[in-house]
Amino acid sequence: MAAQTPTIRHAAPEPINHMTRLDRLEFRKLLDLYFAALRADWVFHETGRKRGTQTAADLGHAAASAWSACTVSLLVLRDMRTVDPDLRAAVEILLKTCPGELPSSCDLMRCSTEMLALANKQKGSRSGLLALLDEAFCLLEAHYANHALISAQRAV
């Protein structure tokens, strides 16, 4: 028995699926942070309308903190050496939509269109990026809708 040649190759292990790669995991985390920042913005807008109250200050701080965590995650992902080029392009798009860039409705719409084109490029690919890029597109659409609704309500 011991003299038999092994039947299992001992090559470098492959990830179970594409989602276990570090850049995909970091991007997944980033999408969660982006969602949290959008939600914090919305909660601030809806319940923090009474300016000058402690509640408004707390909600404003929570929204700013959520966007800060999201931006840091974007910058970390952008600076990773092993990031897939399409994920790096998605990160660059998302960076343009952070509050520090003061995106307008047109900017958000343009970024959403760019993200959709990036996602469509992945159709038929086995890279595992399609679901992540589709979710990023949906978050950008939600950001655009929030921005438009908040702007309309402030104008009234």
C-alpha positions as CSV (number, residue, x, y, z in Angstrom):
1,M,0.0,0.0,0.0
2,A,2.6,2.5,1.0
3,A,4.6,2.0,-2.2
4,Q,1.7,3.2,-4.4
5,T,2.0,6.5,-6.1
6,P,-0.4,9.2,-4.9
7,T,-3.5,9.7,-6.9
8,I,-4.2,13.2,-5.6
9,R,-2.2,16.1,-6.8
10,H,-0.9,18.5,-4.2
11,A,-1.0,21.7,-6.1
12,A,-1.9,25.1,-4.7
13,P,-5.5,25.0,-3.4
14,E,-8.0,26.8,-5.5
15,P,-10.7,28.9,-3.8
16,I,-14.0,27.1,-3.3
17,N,-15.6,29.8,-5.4
18,H,-14.7,33.2,-6.7
19,M,-16.3,34.9,-3.7
20,T,-13.5,33.7,-1.4
21,R,-10.9,35.8,-3.1
22,L,-9.7,38.7,-0.9
23,D,-10.7,41.4,-3.4
24,R,-14.2,40.0,-3.8
25,L,-14.6,39.8,0.0
26,E,-13.4,43.4,0.4
27,F,-15.7,44.6,-2.3
28,R,-18.6,42.7,-0.6
29,K,-17.7,44.5,2.7
30,L,-17.6,47.8,0.8
31,L,-21.1,47.3,-0.6
32,D,-22.4,46.7,2.9
33,L,-20.7,49.9,4.0
34,Y,-22.1,51.8,1.1
35,F,-25.6,50.6,1.9
36,A,-25.1,51.6,5.5
37,A,-24.0,55.1,4.5
38,L,-27.0,55.5,2.2
39,R,-29.3,54.3,4.9
40,A,-27.8,56.7,7.5
41,D,-28.2,59.6,5.0
42,W,-31.9,58.7,4.6
43,V,-32.5,58.4,8.3
44,F,-30.8,61.7,8.9
45,H,-33.0,63.3,6.3
46,E,-36.2,61.8,7.5
47,T,-35.8,62.1,11.2
48,G,-33.2,64.8,11.6
49,R,-35.2,67.6,9.9
50,K,-35.3,69.7,13.1
51,R,-32.0,71.4,12.8
52,G,-30.2,72.3,15.9
53,T,-31.5,69.4,18.0
54,Q,-29.2,66.8,19.6
55,T,-31.0,64.1,17.6
56,A,-30.2,65.9,14.4
57,A,-26.5,66.3,15.4
58,D,-26.3,62.6,16.4
59,L,-27.9,61.4,13.1
60,G,-25.6,63.8,11.1
61,H,-22.6,62.4,12.9
62,A,-23.8,58.8,12.2
63,A,-24.2,59.6,8.5
64,A,-20.8,61.3,8.3
65,S,-19.2,58.3,10.1
66,A,-20.8,55.8,7.8
67,W,-19.6,57.7,4.7
68,S,-16.1,58.0,6.2
69,A,-16.0,54.2,6.8
70,C,-17.2,53.6,3.2
71,T,-14.6,56.0,1.8
72,V,-11.8,54.4,3.7
73,S,-12.9,51.0,2.5
74,L,-12.9,52.3,-1.1
75,L,-9.4,53.7,-0.7
76,V,-8.1,50.5,0.8
77,L,-9.6,48.4,-2.0
78,R,-8.3,50.8,-4.6
79,D,-4.8,50.5,-3.2
80,M,-4.7,46.7,-3.0
81,R,-2.2,45.2,-5.4
82,T,-4.3,42.1,-6.3
83,V,-7.6,43.7,-7.1
84,D,-9.3,42.6,-10.3
85,P,-9.1,45.5,-12.9
86,D,-12.9,45.6,-13.2
87,L,-13.3,45.8,-9.5
88,R,-10.8,48.6,-9.4
89,A,-12.8,50.4,-12.1
90,A,-15.9,49.9,-10.0
91,V,-14.1,51.4,-6.9
92,E,-13.1,54.4,-9.0
93,I,-16.8,54.9,-10.0
94,L,-18.0,54.6,-6.4
95,L,-15.4,57.0,-5.2
96,K,-16.9,59.7,-7.5
97,T,-20.2,59.3,-5.6
98,C,-19.0,59.9,-2.1
99,P,-20.1,63.1,-0.4
100,G,-16.6,64.5,-0.5
101,E,-16.9,64.7,-4.2
102,L,-20.3,66.6,-4.0
103,P,-22.0,64.5,-6.7
104,S,-24.9,66.0,-8.5
105,S,-27.9,64.1,-9.8
106,C,-26.2,64.0,-13.3
107,D,-22.9,62.7,-11.8
108,L,-24.8,59.9,-10.0
109,M,-26.7,59.0,-13.2
110,R,-23.4,58.9,-15.2
111,C,-21.7,56.8,-12.6
112,S,-24.7,54.4,-12.5
113,T,-24.5,54.1,-16.3
114,E,-20.8,53.3,-16.1
115,M,-21.4,50.7,-13.4
116,L,-24.1,49.0,-15.5
117,A,-21.7,48.9,-18.5
118,L,-19.1,47.3,-16.3
119,A,-21.6,44.7,-15.0
120,N,-22.8,44.0,-18.5
121,K,-19.2,43.3,-19.5
122,Q,-19.2,40.4,-17.0
123,K,-22.2,38.6,-18.5
124,G,-21.1,35.1,-19.5
125,S,-17.9,35.5,-17.6
126,R,-16.9,33.0,-15.0
127,S,-15.1,35.6,-12.8
128,G,-17.8,35.8,-10.2
129,L,-18.0,39.6,-10.5
130,L,-21.4,40.0,-12.1
131,A,-23.4,39.7,-8.9
132,L,-21.1,42.2,-7.1
133,L,-21.2,44.7,-9.9
134,D,-25.0,44.3,-10.3
135,E,-25.4,45.1,-6.6
136,A,-23.1,48.1,-6.9
137,F,-25.3,49.3,-9.8
138,C,-28.4,48.9,-7.7
139,L,-26.9,50.9,-4.8
140,L,-26.0,53.7,-7.2
141,E,-29.5,53.7,-8.5
142,A,-30.7,53.9,-4.9
143,H,-28.2,56.7,-4.2
144,Y,-29.5,58.6,-7.2
145,A,-33.1,58.2,-6.1
146,N,-32.4,59.3,-2.5
147,H,-30.5,62.3,-3.8
148,A,-33.3,63.3,-6.1
149,L,-36.0,62.9,-3.4
150,I,-34.0,64.7,-0.8
151,S,-33.3,67.6,-3.2
152,A,-37.0,67.8,-4.1
153,Q,-38.1,67.8,-0.5
154,R,-35.6,70.5,0.4
155,A,-36.8,72.7,-2.5
156,V,-40.4,72.6,-1.1
